[in-house]
Amino acid sequence: MKSNQRMSDLSAMTADQLQDELVSLKKEQFNLRFQRATGQLENTSRVTQVRKDIARVKTIQSRKKSEAKA
């Protein structure tokens, strides 16, 4: 249910907003990787959540690009 809501939220965003969200998620992923490497990461499931959110954003971006071409 949460992922469906997340997808609808992402679908409502513009291309620029999606790009900003992608940059933000990649920064968070970078920080989580550092925390995991140094043993400071408490919520290990967050790594997977961020990775899936990045995939969701990229999917919506490609969908919007293909709709724009059609």
Secondary structure by P-SEA (a helix, b strand, c coil): caaaaaaaaaaaccaaaaaaaaaaaaaaaaaaaaaaaaccccccaaaaaaaaaaaaaaaaaaaaaaaaac
